[in-house]
Amino acid sequence: MTALVWLVPIALVMGLVGLGAFLWSMRSGQYDDLDGAAERIFIDADADRPMASVEDDATEPKPSR
């Protein structure tokens, strides 16, 4: 029975800390852009490079092995 005297308040404090962390993350905008991260996988890596380097890659001959 004495263990419950310690465990119940500890569980309540841990729950309040978790709730506080969740509310802080909501207010600081952690969940604002849910679709951006999901759609980033579809972006081609070559699209991030300048056009000059993409054209250079297309005109240079590939080395044969």
C-alpha positions in Angstrom: 0.0 0.0 0.0 2.8 2.4 0.7 4.2 1.8 -2.8 0.9 3.4 -4.2 1.6 6.5 -2.2 4.8 7.0 -4.2 3.7 5.5 -7.6 0.4 7.4 -8.1 1.9 10.9 -7.7 4.9 10.0 -9.9 2.6 8.7 -12.6 0.5 11.9 -12.4 3.6 14.1 -12.7 4.9 12.1 -15.6 1.5 12.4 -17.3 1.5 16.1 -16.8 5.0 16.5 -18.2 4.0 14.5 -21.3 0.9 16.6 -21.7 2.9 19.8 -21.3 5.5 18.6 -23.9 2.6 17.8 -26.4 1.0 21.2 -25.8 4.3 23.0 -26.3 4.9 21.1 -29.6 1.5 22.1 -30.8 2.0 25.8 -30.0 5.5 25.9 -31.5 4.2 24.6 -34.9 5.8 21.2 -34.9 2.8 19.7 -36.8 2.1 22.5 -39.2 3.4 20.9 -42.4 2.4 17.3 -42.4 2.2 16.9 -46.2 5.5 18.5 -47.0 7.6 15.7 -45.6 5.4 13.1 -47.2 5.7 14.7 -50.6 9.4 15.4 -50.4 10.2 11.8 -51.3 8.7 12.3 -54.8 11.0 15.2 -55.7 13.8 14.2 -58.1 17.3 14.9 -56.8 18.3 16.2 -60.2 15.7 18.9 -60.1 17.6 20.6 -57.3 20.7 21.1 -59.4 21.1 24.0 -61.8 20.2 23.4 -65.4 23.8 24.0 -66.6 25.1 21.0 -64.7 22.2 18.8 -65.9 23.0 19.8 -69.5 26.7 19.1 -69.0 25.9 15.6 -67.7 23.8 14.9 -70.8 26.5 16.0 -73.2 29.5 14.4 -71.6 30.3 10.9 -72.7 29.9 8.3 -70.1 33.2 6.5 -69.3 33.3 2.9 -70.4 34.4 0.3 -67.9 
